[in-house]
Amino acid sequence: MPENMTDTYDVVINGASVAGCSAAILFARRGARVALLERRSSMSAHKVLCTHYIQASAHPVMTEIGLADALDGVGAIRNSADYWTKWGWIKPEARTGPGVLPHGYSVRRETLDPLLRRLAAETEGVDLKPGHTVGELLTEDGWVTGVAGTTAGGTFALRARLVVGADGKDSTVARLAGTPAEISENNRFSYFAYYRGITHPEGRTSARVYYLDPDNAYVMPNEDGVTVIAAVLSKQRLDDFKDDIEGAYLDLVRSLPEAPDIDNAERISKVIGTVNYPLISRRPTGTGYALIGDAALTSDPLSAVGCAWAMQSASWLVEAAAPALADDDRLSAALAAYARRHATETGPHQHLIADYATARPFNEIEAFMFEAAAKDSRMAEHFHVFGSRLMTVEDFMAPDMVARAEKVNGWSLSEEALRTLAEGAPGTPAQQHGHDDLLEGAAR
Ligand SMILES: Cc1cc2nc3c(=O)[nH]c(=O)nc-3n(C[C@H](O)[C@H](O)[C@H](O)COP(=O)(O)OP(=O)(O)OC[C@H]3O[C@@H](n4cnc5c(N)ncnc54)[C@H](O)[C@@H]3O)c2cc1C
């Protein structure tokens, strides 16, 4: 017999991780009464498969929800990165020095997730309900009106004006609602481990990202002197790892240019990884519900955009939907506006990310921009701001920056590449990644 059958909220959010906690805080701050459901019962539960480099694009949301201050308080690293390429290192801070360019944070999920969950639980208007697993959507006339599920002690059902799926890449809400999705292959696999005692060049705490073309690796310092080191490799190399994952991982890390000295550091974790991690774009709204974070868009882990977009998509949804919660027609229009915003903000970037996830070698335009960034500090800053997802694809390939790259490199793009740019570089709104199809019918 369901308990609390009569409980009604303005918003029910399924999933109390990065996206869900951010949305709960933001909705409640705007006066909504929010139920925040999480299947795991421990307040210290955290995601394990993540290397937790949070891009600078999420800084405004992190500040708004009080997370930036809290992260500074626990010693999270204000992040930046140097990038190794065959043309040399791209060093975005070469001109400005450390701490001037926009930053996000690097912080382990075992620190981040409980912190964020506590911030949500302490926000007036948020009812955090750990140990609640959603297994059913309640509907009336095709409109999602709530959720039902199980706890250790029985069952529950909650009604709400809006149901939000913040329940990750295998989203239960999306599955139950039959949300259309596009899946594209990720042709890389990844393994990573945590170390104490890795010394960083020049005593800086910049991450080091290796573009080994088509393989990748990164070395990222976090709070408490812990560094995560990841190898993200083309699946063509899976055979190297088949018999001895740990040995192959260690060999790969030792072989990196200016490799981190793992043999004089302490490894404090197993080698963790995933072999198959497809990219999933879902239509982010339907009748009476919305998806945020990985539930809406699971991108390539290599691009390290997941946590930032989880927080940002939460804020795009709240901005559109919070003022419209009292009225069905206004809510429909607000959900449609959120779906469009999601497509505009993520679509062009996601298009490029999905193309690069095929693990093909650099194309001509990438080689052109990477080479210029390695040779010129202004181009390096431009490259970094784009990678931090603070710049559109169009602005990244703006004519003045292409002209500067030409001058720095001493070579020009081919006619074919220029034609591609003129037609709309891959990923510009003209060629968005599947979003037009997914947007069709995004709200009634
Ligand atoms: C190998 C790897 C490395 C990565 N590295 C980075 C990185 O460096 N930087 C970065 O930004 N991103 C990275 N990511 C991506 C990042 O981990 C995700 O994008 C991010 O966790 C998405 O947050 P979310 O809140 O949307 O979903 P999740 O963090 O997946 O949370 C979903 C929540 O929903 C809960 N839930 C699910 N189903 C139910 C249900 N039925 N009932 C109740 N609760 C439910 C889950 O328990 C969980 O708490 C990486 C991913 C991988 C795989």
The ligand as an SDF file (V2000), in Angstrom:
LIG
                    3D

 53 58  0  0  0  0  0  0  0  0999 V2000
   35.1690    7.8220  -17.1710 C   0  0  0  0  0  0  0  0  0  0  0  0
   34.3990    9.1180  -17.0030 C   0  0  0  0  0  0  0  0  0  0  0  0
   35.0920   10.3010  -16.7440 C   0  0  0  0  0  0  0  0  0  0  0  0
   34.3920   11.5110  -16.6320 C   0  0  0  0  0  0  0  0  0  0  0  0
   35.0980   12.6470  -16.3720 N   0  0  0  0  0  0  0  0  0  0  0  0
   34.4670   13.8260  -16.2950 C   0  0  0  0  0  0  0  0  0  0  0  0
   35.1890   15.0330  -16.0560 C   0  0  0  0  0  0  0  0  0  0  0  0
   36.4170   15.0440  -15.9150 O   0  0  0  0  0  0  0  0  0  0  0  0
   34.4730   16.1950  -15.9870 N   0  0  0  0  0  0  0  0  0  0  0  0
   33.1240   16.2300  -16.1550 C   0  0  0  0  0  0  0  0  0  0  0  0
   32.5380   17.3060  -16.0910 O   0  0  0  0  0  0  0  0  0  0  0  0
   32.4220   15.1070  -16.3790 N   0  0  0  0  0  0  0  0  0  0  0  0
   33.0550   13.9100  -16.4550 C   0  0  0  0  0  0  0  0  0  0  0  0
   32.3320   12.7750  -16.6620 N   0  0  0  0  0  0  0  0  0  0  0  0
   30.8610   12.8710  -16.8260 C   0  0  0  0  0  0  0  0  0  0  0  0
   30.1600   13.0950  -15.4860 C   0  0  0  0  0  0  0  0  0  0  0  0
   30.5060   12.0670  -14.6010 O   0  0  0  0  0  0  0  0  0  0  0  0
   28.6500   13.1470  -15.6900 C   0  0  0  0  0  0  0  0  0  0  0  0
   28.3800   13.9790  -16.7920 O   0  0  0  0  0  0  0  0  0  0  0  0
   27.9090   13.6950  -14.4570 C   0  0  0  0  0  0  0  0  0  0  0  0
   28.0420   12.8470  -13.3580 O   0  0  0  0  0  0  0  0  0  0  0  0
   26.4240   13.8700  -14.7910 C   0  0  0  0  0  0  0  0  0  0  0  0
   25.7490   14.2450  -13.6150 O   0  0  0  0  0  0  0  0  0  0  0  0
   24.1960   13.9410  -13.4530 P   0  0  0  0  0  0  0  0  0  0  0  0
   23.7870   14.5590  -12.1690 O   0  0  0  0  0  0  0  0  0  0  0  0
   23.4750   14.2990  -14.6780 O   0  0  0  0  0  0  0  0  0  0  0  0
   24.1000   12.3440  -13.3730 O   0  0  0  0  0  0  0  0  0  0  0  0
   24.7430   11.3090  -12.3440 P   0  0  0  0  0  0  0  0  0  0  0  0
   25.9280   11.9080  -11.6810 O   0  0  0  0  0  0  0  0  0  0  0  0
   24.9300   10.0410  -13.1080 O   0  0  0  0  0  0  0  0  0  0  0  0
   23.6370   11.0940  -11.2370 O   0  0  0  0  0  0  0  0  0  0  0  0
   22.4050   10.4380  -11.4700 C   0  0  0  0  0  0  0  0  0  0  0  0
   21.7700   10.1990  -10.1030 C   0  0  0  0  0  0  0  0  0  0  0  0
   20.4600    9.6580  -10.2860 O   0  0  0  0  0  0  0  0  0  0  0  0
   20.2750    8.5800   -9.3580 C   0  0  0  0  0  0  0  0  0  0  0  0
   19.2540    7.6900   -9.9420 N   0  0  0  0  0  0  0  0  0  0  0  0
   19.3020    7.0560  -11.1310 C   0  0  0  0  0  0  0  0  0  0  0  0
   18.1790    6.3390  -11.3440 N   0  0  0  0  0  0  0  0  0  0  0  0
   17.3820    6.5380  -10.2560 C   0  0  0  0  0  0  0  0  0  0  0  0
   16.0840    6.0730   -9.8980 C   0  0  0  0  0  0  0  0  0  0  0  0
   15.3750    5.2590  -10.6920 N   0  0  0  0  0  0  0  0  0  0  0  0
   15.5610    6.4780   -8.7130 N   0  0  0  0  0  0  0  0  0  0  0  0
   16.2780    7.3120   -7.8970 C   0  0  0  0  0  0  0  0  0  0  0  0
   17.5120    7.7800   -8.1970 N   0  0  0  0  0  0  0  0  0  0  0  0
   18.0580    7.4060   -9.3620 C   0  0  0  0  0  0  0  0  0  0  0  0
   21.6610    7.9410   -9.2710 C   0  0  0  0  0  0  0  0  0  0  0  0
   21.8150    7.1410   -8.1120 O   0  0  0  0  0  0  0  0  0  0  0  0
   22.5720    9.1750   -9.2610 C   0  0  0  0  0  0  0  0  0  0  0  0
   22.7650    9.6990   -7.9830 O   0  0  0  0  0  0  0  0  0  0  0  0
   32.9760   11.5420  -16.7700 C   0  0  0  0  0  0  0  0  0  0  0  0
   32.2850   10.3470  -17.0200 C   0  0  0  0  0  0  0  0  0  0  0  0
   32.9830    9.1500  -17.1400 C   0  0  0  0  0  0  0  0  0  0  0  0
   32.2170    7.8910  -17.4180 C   0  0  0  0  0  0  0  0  0  0  0  0
  1  2  1  0
  2  3  1  0
  2 52  2  0
  3  4  2  0
  4  5  1  0
  4 50  1  0
  5  6  2  0
  6  7  1  0
  6 13  1  0
  7  8  2  0
  7  9  1  0
  9 10  1  0
 10 11  2  0
 10 12  1  0
 12 13  2  0
 13 14  1  0
 14 15  1  0
 14 50  1  0
 15 16  1  0
 16 17  1  0
 16 18  1  0
 18 19  1  0
 18 20  1  0
 20 21  1  0
 20 22  1  0
 22 23  1  0
 23 24  1  0
 24 25  2  0
 24 26  1  0
 24 27  1  0
 27 28  1  0
 28 29  2  0
 28 30  1  0
 28 31  1  0
 31 32  1  0
 32 33  1  0
 33 34  1  0
 33 48  1  0
 34 35  1  0
 35 36  1  0
 35 46  1  0
 36 37  1  0
 36 45  1  0
 37 38  2  0
 38 39  1  0
 39 40  1  0
 39 45  2  0
 40 41  1  0
 40 42  2  0
 42 43  1  0
 43 44  2  0
 44 45  1  0
 46 47  1  0
 46 48  1  0
 48 49  1  0
 50 51  2  0
 51 52  1  0
 52 53  1  0
M  END
$$$$
